[in-house]
Amino acid sequence: MEKTFADLSKYVKRSPPFWLLITVLLIIFFLEFLNSRSLLMSFFMIPVTAVITITIDQIFSKYFKSHLNLKKNLFLFVLTFFMFFIIYIILDLIFPFFSTQNIAISLSFVSFFRFLVFYVYLSDNDRINYLNSLSLTLSFIPFFLFYVDYTVMAEAILYSLISAYLSYFFVNRATSTFRSEFHEEPRQLIKFFLYSATSKKYYDVGDRFFKRMYSEQRTVPVNFIRVLNEKEENVVTMVFPYIHPGPFGLIGTSDLPGRLQERLTDLNSEFMVFHTSTTNNNNCSGNEDIDAIANAIRNSWNGISQSKMMSRIVSLKSSGIILDGMRFGNFGFLALNPDKVNFDDILLTEGEKLWNYIEKEFNLHFSILDGQNNFSKGAKEITDTNPYFRSSSKLVSRMNDKYRGKAGYSRSVLNLNSLGKMGIQAIVFDYGDKKNAILLTDSNNITGDLMKEIREGAKHMVDYIAIYTTDNHIVNQGSLDMNPLGEKDDVERIKNVAIKAIEDAIDHIQDVSFVYGHVDVNVKMGSEDSYRTLMNTVFASLRKAKYYAAFSVSLTFLIPFILSITGFIYKIPFIR
């Protein structure tokens, strides 16, 4: 199955609420009190270490201007102290004769983990991260001085120094493949993905990385259909660029619909930018490519074919997916939509095979769309369109463009993290006895439940609704999740806005004609396996990290344990 950035989201966790963190601390305090039967000892072990650790972490965070705020530092303390507490209890049950040394060994593992956190979140200087990884161990000094002795304190510091270095070794070995392959520091890219929504500090890192990745000169088609009223004014323009609107945030050609709209205001038209048969391999390098697409549309604005006639939106089920589309004279579009078989993206070469087949079979100019709807996690790409040739032929043959063009357009904007600036667009086609609609959401996919709600709410107005999304990757910004429309949103609110857009489009129905344009554009794009290479390298690094983690964590326990045994047997100061 093709890996995506969304598959990395399981490695990113948000801080829990304050009340939960405090509750966990109180539970640990109570358990320690039951174990020690000393309120004062429990006070030194938990509240005192908490204050010292968080204070040290806050000083480092403020001085080095990291994104670790008070809540995150509290979360880190609770998490690492919980680790320490559990490991200590386990060791104390197995090695009761090492009672005090078990504290030192448990703290050493915590330093290992804390270095990993600071590697990403604190500083690019690993000496700083190394030093701050010891803060929890150092916060135990008052406890050691009052309740243990200085030798155990020295052991804890020594073991933590060793463990933090092992963590440094682990992270550098685990990321070596990525660095050699892409000549970029992994932690910088991680920060770009995490903070690009709130800070421009790491934008250049992401921009530089993806410009290097998407650098192959390629020529790709861009099709468009202008919808004109009787005064030859633009009602709306449907654009079918064979460019993928990714990979992330505002990098590459992400937010392609909004960025094209901003560049083409002189054409006095709103644009519905559809998601064609493309994948993340077909992202482009950036603004210069969007400029090239906009200029190409502008220069070919008069089109190459016209029609006043249209077909209904025709659909059929085939091999577990739904095909739908419509025709205007000798041009039109065909969309593939998930049904029983889920998919996410269609290879550009496979879309090309399908449009060439339709052109050869019917002498029609068709754009091939990926509806990018009915969201399902873990969906695969379509890597072969041959199974859909016969059903596509059947569908296109049923597209009888005998109806005089009548259509209305509307757009509604919603301020949602899961929706781009083009919002929800609707175009409704009127056939006299029936009406069909296309609803285009500026989102990275849409949930099946939301689609069902919209269709149910609009069934009294239109007879068929084709629901597509732009696959806009700007909604991924600040999160590695795909963030499909409807998954984390108020479904009722979105449904009402979508239905209102359809109603407004119906209110604006008028006689229209259609102009088809086609242009080939030179852009900098990824190769057909560039995105796959990136994802394979990332996940290979993660797999590699598992082995290095097993090795490093084993040493984190083994070295302190051997030193403790040696000190215990030979009565060596500082490690006895």
N, C-alpha and C positions, 0 to 999 in steps of 0.2 A: 504494500500500500504506500502511495506517495506521501512523504512527510511534508508538513507545512510548519510555519511559525506557530500556528495554533496548537500544534502538538507540544510546543515548549511551555505552554501556559501552565501545565501541571507542576512545573518547577518554580513558578512564581506564586507566592502566598502573600496575602494582605494581613496587616496587623489586626488582631482581634480587638474588640472594644476594651476601654479602660476597666470597666467593672469586672470583666472576665479575668483580666490579668491580675487585678487586686484579689479577686476571689481565689485564684490558684495560689497566690502567695500566702494567703491566710490559711489555706488547707495545708500547704507545706509547713508553715509555722506550727500549726496544730500537731501535725505528724511528728515533727522534730521534738516538740515539747513532750509528746507521749513517749518518744524514744529516750530522751535525755533526762526527763523529769526535772528539768531546770529551766525556769522561765528566763533567767539571765543569760544562760548559755544559748538558748534559742534566739534571744534578742540579738546577741552578738553574731550568731550564724546567719540570720536572715535579714532583719531590718538594717543592721549596721552594714553588712556586705552590700545590700541593695543600694543604700544611699551612696556609699563610696564608689561602687562600680558604675552606677548611672551618672554620678558626678564626673568621674573620669571620662566616661564615654561622651558626655555632653560637651566637656571641654575640648576633646579631640574633634568632635563633630562641628562645633562652632568655629574652631580655629582653622580647620581645613575645609570649611564650607561644604560639608557633605549633606546628603539628603536624610541622614539619620536624625530625626527629631526626637523629642522627649518620649512620645508614644512608642516609636520604634525601638528606642534604647531600653525602655521598660519591657517591651515584648522580648527583646534579645536577652535581657537579664532573666526574665521569668523562664524563658525557654532553656537557656543554658544552665540556670540553677536547677531546673527540674531534671535536666540530663545528669548533672552532677549528683543530685540527690538519689536518683534511681540507680545509677552506677555504683554509688557508695553503698547503698543497701545491699545490692547484689554481691559486691566484693566482700562486704562485712559478713554475709551469710556463708560465703565460700571460704574466706580466709579470716576467721575471727581473730587470729593471733596477730594480724596486721592492722589492728583497729585504726591507729593514727595514720599509718602509711597509706591505708585505703583512701583517706581524704586526699592525700597528695596525688595518688594515681588517678583518682576521679577528676580532680581539677585539671590534670594534664590533658585529658581528653577534651574537656571544655575549651581549653586554649586552642586545640586543633580546630574545633568547629568555629570558634570566634574569628580565627584568622580567615577562614573561608568567607565569612560574612563581610569582614572589613576589606577583603580583597576586592569585592564588588562595590561596596557601598561607601567606603571611607576615602581612601587615597590611592593614587597611582604609585606612590612610594611605598614599597613593601616593608621598608624599615619601620615606617610609621604604623602600618598594619600589624607588624610583628610585635611592636611595643604595646599597642592598644589591646592586642589579643590576651595580654597578661593581666588586664585590669581586674577580672574576677578573682584570679589567684592572689593578686596584691591586696584586694579588699579583705581577704581572710587573715591578714597580718594581725589585727587586734584579737581575733579569735584564737589564733595560734599562741600569741604572747600570754593571753589570760588563761587558756584552757589546755594547751598542749605544751610545746616547747619550741625553741628556735631551730632545732635540728629538723623537725618535720616541716617547719616553715621553709627552711632552705631546700629540703627535698621537693616540696611543692613547686617552688620557683624553678629549680633545676629541671624537673620533669616537664613543666609547662614550657620552658625554653626549648627543650628537645621536641616536644609535640608540635609547637608552633612552627618550628623549622620543618618538621615532617609534612605539615600542612602546606607550607611554601613549596616544598619539593613536589608534593602531590599535584597542586594546581598548575605548576609550570610544566610538568610532564604531561598532564592530561590535556593541556591546551596547545602543546607544541605543534601538532598536526595542523590545527587551524591557523596558527601564526605563519607557518611555513607555506601553507597553501594560499592564504589570502593577504599576507603581509599587513595584518591589522591586529591590534591588541584586543583580545576577546572581551575584556572587562569594559573597554570603551564602547563596544557595540552593545553590550548588555545595558549599559547606562543609557545609550541612545534609545533602545527599545522601551526601557522603563520610564524615561523622563521626557521623551520628545514632546509629549502633550503639554507639559508645563514649563519646559525650559528649552531654549535654543542653544544651550551650551554645547550639546553633543550633536547638533544637527550636521555640522561639517564632517563628523566622523561617519555618520550614516550615508551622507551624500557622497563622500569620497569612496566609501566601500562599494556602494551600489553602482556608481559611475564606472568603477573598474570592472564590476561584474557584468553590467549591461553596456558593452562597448563595441559590439560587432555591427558593422554597417550592413543593414538589410533593407530591402524594399518590400513594403506591405501595402495592401489595398485599403482604401477608405471609401465606403459607399455612403450615400445620403439620399433621403427622399424628402423633398420640400413639399409641404402642404400649403397650397395657395388659395385665397378666396377669389371671388369674381373680379376684384379690383387688382388682382395680381400681387396682393400683399401677403406676407408670410403669416400663416396661422401657427405653424410650428415646423421644425425640421427634425426628422428622425435620422440620426447619424449611426453608422455601423463601422467603427474603426477596428481594424484587426490589430489592436493594441490592448494589452492587458492593463487595467487601472490599478496597478500596484507598484511596489510591494508593500508600502507601509507609510502611514502618515502623509506627509507631503513630499516624500522622496520618490524619485523616478516619475512615473506617470500616474501615481495615485491621485485621487480626486480629479481624474480626467474630465468628468462631466462639468464640474464647476469651473475648472481652469480653461476649458474650451469656450464655455459661455462668456467668461470674462474677456477673452481675446477676440470674440466675434460680435461684439455689440454693434459694430458698424453695419452689420447685415440685417439689423432690425428683425431678429427672429429669436425665439426661444428654441433650445435644442434638447431633444431627448436622445441621450447617448447610451446606446444599448451595449450589452456585453456579448461579444461575438465569440467564435470558437477559438479562444486563446487560453494560455496558461501563464503561470508566473515566469516561465521562460521568455514570454513576450512582453514583459515590462520594458520600458525604455529608460534612458539615462537621466532625463530631466527636462527642464524648461525649453531647451533648444529643440527638442523633439516635439513638444506640444506646440511650439511656435510653427514648426514645419507642417504639422497636421492642420493647424488653423489656416495657415497661408495656402495650403493645398486646397482646402475647402473653399476659401475665398476666391481663388483663381479659377476654380471649376464650377462656380456658383450657378451658372446658367444651365448646367446639366447636359445630358446627352440623349435623354428620352423623356417624353411626356405622356400623360394619360389623364382622361377625365373619368375613367371607369375604375371600379374596384370590385373585389370579391368579398364574400364574408370571411370571417376568421374560421378556418376549417381545422379540425383536430381529429386525431385518431391515436389509439394505443398500439404500441409495437415493442415487442421484446422487453417489456417492463418499464418503458418510458412513454411519455406523451409527446407527440409531435403536433405542433400547431403553427399556423402562419396564414398569410394572405398575399394576394396578388393585385398589382395595379398595372394593367397593360402587359408589357414585356419585362416587368421587374417586380420584385417582392421580397419576402423574407420567410425563412423557415426556422422555427425554434425547437430545440430539444429540451424537454423538461423532465426532471426526476418523477417517478411514480413508485412502482414496486422496486425498481432498481434505482438506487441513489448514486449520483455522481456529482463531481465538482470539477468543472472545467473540461474543455475538449481540446485536444491537440490541434494546433493551427493547421498542420499538414492534413489531418483527418477532416477538418472543416473544408479545406481546399478541395479534397477529393469529392466531397458531397456537393459543393457548389459547381464544380466542373461537371459532375454527373448530371445535375439538373440542367445546366447550360447545354450540354451535348444532347440530352434526351428531349428537351422542350424548347431550346433556343430562348431561354429566359435568364435574366440576370438576377440571381437570388443571393441574399446575404444569409449566412448561417449563424444563428444565435444560440448561446447557452442561456436558458431562462434563469439559471442561477437562483433557483427557488426551492421550496419544500426542504428546508435545511435539515441535514443529518450529519452528525459527527463521523469522521473517518471515511467519508465518501471518496471514491477513487475517481481518477480522470477517465474520460472516454479516450481510449487509445486506438480504436478501430471503429469506423463508421460504416463499414461494409454491411453489417447486419441491418442497417436502416435504409439501404438504397431502395429496395422494393417498396417499402412502406412510404418512403419519401415520394417516390414516383406516383404511387396511388394517391397520396395527399395532394400533390401539386395538380394532378389531373382533375381533382375535384374542385379546384379553385377557379370557379367560373366568374370572371370579372365582368358581369353583365349589369352591375348596379352603377348608376350615376353617382359620382363622388359627393358625399355629404358627411361632414365631420365637424366636431367641436373639440376644443382643447382647453385644459385648465391645469394649474399647478398650485399646490398647497405646500407651505413651508412649516416644518416643525423643528423646534429646538431640542433635538435628541442626540445623545452620543452615538447612537446606532444609525444615524441618518445624515447624509451629506447635505450640502447647501442647496442642491436642486430639489430636495424634498420629495414629494409624491406628485407625479405627473400622470394625467389621464387624457387619453384621446378616445372619443366615442364616435363610431361610424354608424350612420343611420341608413337602413335599408327599406324604410317605409313601414313594413310590418314588424320588423325586428331591429334591435340595436346590439352591436358588439363593442367591447371596450378593450383597450390596452392600458394597464396600470403599471407604471414604471416607478419603482422606489429607488432612491439614490442610496442604496445600502449594500452591504456585503452579505447577500442572501436574505432570506425571510423564512420564518417558521411556517410549517404546514397549518398549525392552529390559527395563526393570524390570517392566512390566505382563506381558510374555511370561513372565518368570521366575516371577512370582507365580501366573499361571494354570497354568503347567506344574507347579509345586509343589503346587497345591491341587486338581488335577484328580481325584484319588482321593477327595476329600471332597465336592466340590460339582460340579454339572453345568454351572453357568453363573455367572460372576462379572462383575458390572457394576462397573467401577473408575472412580470419579470423584474429583475433587479439589475442595477448597473455594475454590481460587484465592486463597489468603491471601497478601496482599502484604507481610506482616511479614517474610517470608523474603528480600525484596529489600533489607532494611535493611543499610546499610554497603557496598552494592554496587549498581550499576545493572543487573546481570544479573537475569534472571527467576529464576534459581537453581531450576530444576525438580528435583523429587525424583528421585534416581537418576543425575543428570548428573555430580555431583562426590562421590557417596557410595559407600559399600560396599554394592553391590547385593545381595550374598549376605546380609548382615546384615539389610537392610530386608525382603528376601523372607522370611527366617525369622520375623521379627516379624509380618509380615502374615499368614503361614500360621498362626502361633500364635494371632493374633486370631480367625481363622476357626475354628480348633479350639475355642477357648474359647467362641465364640458357639454352636457346635454343642452343646457340653456344657450350655449354658443354655437350650436350646430348650424351650419350654413353650407351652401354649394361650394365645393372645392375641386381643385385639380391637383395633379401630382407631377413633380419633376424629379427624375432620377439622375444622380451624378455619381461618377466614379473617378477616382484618381489614385495613382500609385505614389507613395511617399517614402523618401529615404530617411531612415531613422537609425539611431544607435540602440540596439536591442540585444538581449541575451541570446546565446546559442540555444539550440533545442534541448540541451541538457545542462545549461548553466545553473538553473535553480535546483535541479536534482543534485548536481554536484555539491552545491552549497549545503543543502539539507543532509546529504549523505555524510559530508565532512563533519557537520555539527553533531549529528547523532553518532557518528563513529567516535568522535571525541568524548561523547557522553558514555558510550560503551567502554571506551578505553579508561575513562575516569573510574568506572566501577572496579576495574582490576587494580588500578593504582590506589583507589580508596581502601580496598581490602588489604593491600600490602601496607599502606601507611598507617591505617587504623590498628592493624595487628602490631606494628612496631610501637605505636603510641601506648599500647598496653604492655607489650612484651619488655621493652627497654626499662621503663620504670619498675616493672615487676622483678626483673632480673637484678636491677640495682638494689631494690629493697631486700630481696633474698640475700644478696651478697653482704649488704650492710648489716642485716639481721644476724647472719652466721658469724661474720668476722668482726662485728662490733665497730664498723667503720663510722666515724662521725659524719654527720650530715646526710648519710644514706642508710642509717640503721633503723 
